[in-house]
């Protein structure tokens, strides 16, 4: 068994690497997004194949690449000018609709006994991995390239703090199982430990942002945000565990030796970053 401090050190190193990528912005964020998302999609396709479900892998790869520019907000001032396709219709929404029609068209032209499952699970794979991951690109430049950096740092901090807090408190005090049929090692005490550490770290960070940038975030909004993001991260982790248990495997892949696959690494972010984007948009920037 690894001692608790190794989890803390690995979490710190992961955070420092993430901060560097986010600080540089799109030149590093784009290739990182593409690499991780494409690897995670491959792992997802393998998991589905274990249950006999065919996935339109190449179609998902192409859609994942197109999701990168489609996720850039109108506030991005780089080489892409991502104005809405039509009034009220973003490129992201248009891409999702076109992919759905394309997948249905493929199965109509080349039908088989599992065509309906192929459409459903291929479209879900796109929504679950590239589409949700694209919110990291969107959030990085919302409302601009300065504050967007810190708004993206917040969920990363919350995810790492939640992971470290849940692991340490769970190991030291965990007795009651959180979801034994999905993830037997997770405990209720660990979940609250992760939640508490996430609230503490995010609160200190928002206080620092208030001092440096004059960012005004109500203390109740900070607490609500911390709880929502930490809960979303833990829910994302449990949901990915549910998929792996359904497929009959322990890890989604072998992206990092001893740490599972790429999907195992980003499961919390897939839910936490979109929650952050909508919280920032509808609460902080309202």
C-alpha positions as CSV (number, residue, x, y, z in Angstrom):
1,X,0.0,0.0,0.0
2,X,1.3,3.4,-0.9
3,X,1.7,5.8,2.1
4,X,-0.7,8.8,2.1
5,X,2.1,11.3,1.4
6,X,2.8,9.8,-2.1
7,X,-0.8,10.8,-3.0
8,X,-0.1,14.3,-1.9
9,X,3.1,14.6,-3.8
10,X,1.6,13.2,-7.0
11,X,-1.3,15.6,-6.6
12,X,1.0,18.5,-6.2
13,X,3.1,17.5,-9.3
14,X,-0.1,17.1,-11.3
15,X,-1.3,20.5,-10.3
16,X,2.0,22.2,-11.2
17,X,2.0,20.6,-14.6
18,X,-1.7,21.6,-15.1
19,X,-0.9,25.2,-14.1
20,X,1.9,25.5,-16.6
21,X,-0.3,24.2,-19.4
22,X,-3.2,26.5,-18.4
23,X,-0.9,29.6,-18.0
24,X,0.6,29.2,-21.5
25,X,-2.9,28.8,-22.9
26,X,-3.9,27.4,-26.2
27,X,-0.4,26.6,-27.6
28,X,0.0,23.9,-24.8
29,X,-3.7,23.4,-23.9
30,X,-4.7,22.4,-27.4
31,X,-2.2,19.6,-27.9
32,X,-2.8,18.4,-24.3
33,X,-6.5,18.3,-24.9
34,X,-6.2,16.4,-28.2
35,X,-3.7,13.9,-26.8
36,X,-5.7,13.1,-23.6
37,X,-9.1,13.1,-25.3
38,X,-8.0,10.9,-28.2
39,X,-6.4,8.4,-25.8
40,X,-9.5,8.5,-23.5
41,X,-11.8,7.9,-26.5
42,X,-9.7,4.8,-27.5
43,X,-10.1,3.5,-24.0
44,X,-13.8,4.1,-24.1
45,X,-14.2,2.3,-27.3
46,X,-12.3,-0.7,-25.9
47,X,-14.6,-0.7,-22.8
48,X,-17.6,-0.7,-25.1
49,X,-16.2,-3.5,-27.3
50,X,-15.8,-5.7,-24.2
51,X,-19.6,-5.6,-24.0
52,X,-19.9,-6.3,-27.8
53,X,-20.9,-2.7,-28.7
54,X,-19.3,-1.4,-31.9
55,X,-18.1,2.2,-31.6
56,X,-17.6,4.6,-34.6
57,X,-14.1,5.3,-33.4
58,X,-12.8,7.3,-36.4
59,X,-15.9,9.4,-36.5
60,X,-15.4,10.3,-32.8
61,X,-11.7,11.1,-33.4
62,X,-12.6,13.6,-36.1
63,X,-15.4,15.1,-34.0
64,X,-13.0,15.4,-31.1
65,X,-10.5,17.4,-33.2
66,X,-13.3,19.7,-34.5
67,X,-14.5,20.2,-30.9
68,X,-11.3,22.1,-30.1
69,X,-11.9,25.2,-32.2
70,X,-15.7,24.8,-31.6
71,X,-15.1,25.2,-27.9
72,X,-13.3,28.5,-28.1
73,X,-15.6,31.3,-26.8
74,X,-16.2,34.6,-28.6
75,X,-13.9,36.3,-26.1
76,X,-10.8,34.4,-27.5
77,X,-8.7,36.8,-29.4
78,X,-6.3,34.4,-31.2
79,X,-6.2,33.1,-34.8
80,X,-9.7,31.7,-34.6
81,X,-12.7,34.0,-34.7
82,X,-15.4,31.7,-33.3
83,X,-18.5,33.9,-33.6
84,X,-21.8,32.0,-33.3
85,X,-22.7,30.1,-36.4
86,X,-26.2,31.6,-36.2
87,X,-28.0,33.7,-33.6
88,X,-28.3,31.5,-30.5
89,X,-26.5,28.5,-32.2
90,X,-22.8,28.0,-31.2
91,X,-20.4,25.9,-33.2
92,X,-20.3,23.4,-30.4
93,X,-24.1,22.9,-30.6
94,X,-24.0,22.7,-34.4
95,X,-21.2,20.1,-34.3
96,X,-23.2,17.9,-31.8
97,X,-26.2,18.0,-34.1
98,X,-24.2,17.2,-37.2
99,X,-22.4,14.3,-35.5
100,X,-25.7,12.8,-34.4
101,X,-27.1,13.0,-37.9
102,X,-23.9,11.6,-39.4
103,X,-23.9,8.6,-37.0
104,X,-27.5,7.8,-37.8
105,X,-26.9,8.1,-41.5
106,X,-23.9,5.7,-41.3
107,X,-26.0,3.1,-39.6
108,X,-29.0,3.5,-42.0
109,X,-26.6,3.0,-45.0
110,X,-24.8,0.1,-43.3
111,X,-27.3,-1.5,-40.9
112,X,-26.5,-4.4,-38.6
113,X,-27.9,-6.0,-35.5
114,X,-26.3,-3.5,-33.2
115,X,-26.7,-0.3,-35.3
116,X,-29.0,1.4,-32.7
117,X,-26.5,0.6,-29.9
118,X,-23.7,1.9,-32.0
119,X,-25.4,5.3,-32.5
120,X,-26.4,5.6,-28.9
121,X,-23.0,4.6,-27.4
122,X,-20.9,6.5,-30.0
123,X,-22.9,9.7,-29.4
124,X,-22.7,9.2,-25.7
125,X,-18.9,8.7,-25.9
126,X,-18.6,12.0,-27.7
127,X,-20.7,13.8,-25.2
128,X,-18.9,12.2,-22.2
129,X,-15.3,12.8,-23.3
130,X,-14.6,15.4,-26.1
131,X,-17.8,17.5,-25.5
132,X,-17.4,17.8,-21.8
133,X,-13.6,18.2,-22.0
134,X,-14.1,21.1,-24.4
135,X,-15.4,23.2,-21.5
136,X,-11.8,23.5,-20.3
137,X,-11.0,25.4,-23.5
138,X,-14.1,27.5,-23.1
139,X,-13.5,28.3,-19.5
140,X,-9.8,29.2,-20.1
141,X,-10.9,32.3,-22.0
142,X,-14.1,33.2,-20.1
143,X,-14.5,36.2,-19.6
144,X,-11.0,36.9,-20.9
145,X,-7.5,35.4,-21.0
146,X,-6.6,36.7,-17.5
147,X,-9.5,35.8,-15.3
148,X,-10.2,32.7,-17.4
149,X,-6.9,31.3,-16.3
150,X,-7.9,31.5,-12.6
151,X,-11.4,30.3,-13.2
152,X,-9.9,27.2,-14.8
153,X,-7.4,26.8,-11.9
154,X,-10.2,26.7,-9.4
155,X,-11.8,23.4,-10.4
156,X,-8.3,21.8,-10.8
157,X,-7.5,22.9,-7.3
158,X,-10.8,21.6,-6.1
159,X,-10.4,18.3,-7.8
160,X,-6.9,17.7,-6.5
161,X,-7.9,18.8,-3.0
162,X,-10.9,16.6,-3.1
163,X,-8.9,13.6,-4.3
164,X,-6.1,14.1,-1.7
165,X,-8.6,14.8,1.2
166,X,-10.7,11.8,0.3
167,X,-7.7,9.5,0.1
168,X,-6.0,10.7,3.4
169,X,-9.2,11.0,5.5
170,X,-10.6,7.8,4.0
171,X,-7.4,5.9,4.9
172,X,-7.2,7.2,8.4
173,X,-10.9,7.3,9.4
174,X,-12.9,5.6,6.7
175,X,-15.4,3.0,7.9
176,X,-18.7,3.4,6.1
177,X,-18.7,2.6,2.4
178,X,-19.9,5.4,0.0
179,X,-20.9,3.2,-2.9
180,X,-19.8,-0.3,-2.3
181,X,-21.3,-1.8,-5.4
182,X,-19.5,0.8,-7.6
183,X,-16.3,1.6,-5.9
184,X,-15.7,-0.5,-2.8
185,X,-12.6,1.5,-1.5
186,X,-14.4,4.8,-1.3
187,X,-15.8,5.8,2.1
188,X,-18.3,8.3,3.3
189,X,-15.7,9.8,5.7
190,X,-13.3,10.2,2.8
191,X,-15.9,11.9,0.7
192,X,-16.5,14.5,3.4
193,X,-12.8,14.8,3.9
194,X,-12.3,15.6,0.2
195,X,-15.2,18.1,0.4
196,X,-13.8,19.9,3.4
197,X,-10.3,20.2,1.9
198,X,-11.7,21.5,-1.4
199,X,-13.8,24.1,0.4
200,X,-10.6,25.3,2.4
201,X,-8.3,25.4,-0.7
202,X,-10.9,27.1,-3.0
203,X,-11.8,29.7,-0.3
204,X,-8.1,30.6,0.2
205,X,-7.6,30.9,-3.5
206,X,-10.6,33.1,-4.1
207,X,-9.5,35.3,-1.2
208,X,-6.1,35.6,-2.9
209,X,-7.8,36.5,-6.2
210,X,-9.8,39.2,-4.4
211,X,-6.6,40.7,-3.0
212,X,-4.6,40.6,-6.3
213,X,-7.3,41.2,-9.0
214,X,-10.1,42.7,-7.0
215,X,-12.4,39.8,-7.9
216,X,-15.5,40.0,-5.9
217,X,-16.9,36.6,-5.0
218,X,-19.5,36.4,-2.2
219,X,-18.4,34.0,0.6
220,X,-21.6,32.0,0.2
221,X,-21.0,31.7,-3.5
222,X,-17.5,30.4,-2.7
223,X,-18.8,27.8,-0.3
224,X,-21.5,26.8,-2.8
225,X,-19.0,26.6,-5.6
226,X,-16.6,24.4,-3.6
227,X,-19.4,22.0,-2.6
228,X,-20.7,21.8,-6.2
229,X,-17.3,21.3,-7.8
230,X,-16.0,18.8,-5.2
231,X,-19.3,16.8,-5.5
232,X,-19.2,16.9,-9.3
233,X,-15.6,15.6,-9.3
234,X,-16.5,12.7,-6.9
235,X,-19.6,11.9,-9.0
236,X,-17.5,11.8,-12.1
237,X,-15.1,9.4,-10.5
238,X,-17.9,7.2,-9.3
239,X,-19.6,7.3,-12.7
240,X,-16.4,6.2,-14.5
241,X,-16.0,3.4,-11.9
242,X,-19.6,2.4,-12.8
243,X,-18.6,2.1,-16.5
244,X,-15.5,0.0,-15.7
245,X,-17.5,-2.3,-13.4
246,X,-20.1,-2.7,-16.2
247,X,-17.3,-3.5,-18.6
248,X,-15.7,-5.9,-16.1
249,X,-12.3,-4.2,-15.8
250,X,-10.3,-2.5,-13.0
251,X,-8.7,0.3,-15.1
252,X,-9.8,2.0,-18.2
253,X,-6.3,1.6,-19.8
254,X,-2.6,1.8,-19.1
255,X,-1.9,5.5,-19.8
256,X,0.2,5.8,-16.7
257,X,1.8,2.7,-15.1
258,X,0.2,2.2,-11.8
259,X,-2.3,5.0,-12.3
260,X,-4.7,3.5,-14.9
261,X,-5.8,5.0,-18.1
262,X,-6.3,8.6,-19.4
263,X,-10.0,8.3,-18.6
264,X,-9.1,7.4,-15.0
265,X,-7.2,10.6,-14.8
266,X,-9.8,13.0,-16.2
267,X,-13.0,11.4,-14.8
268,X,-13.4,14.1,-12.2
269,X,-12.7,17.0,-14.5
270,X,-15.3,15.8,-17.0
271,X,-18.0,16.8,-14.6
272,X,-16.3,19.5,-12.5
273,X,-15.1,21.8,-15.3
274,X,-18.5,22.2,-17.0
275,X,-20.1,22.8,-13.5
276,X,-17.5,25.6,-13.0
277,X,-18.2,27.1,-16.4
278,X,-21.9,27.4,-15.7
279,X,-21.3,28.6,-12.2
280,X,-19.0,31.3,-13.4
281,X,-21.3,32.3,-16.2
282,X,-24.6,32.4,-14.3
283,X,-23.5,33.3,-10.8
284,X,-20.1,35.1,-10.7
285,X,-20.4,37.0,-14.0
286,X,-24.2,37.6,-13.9
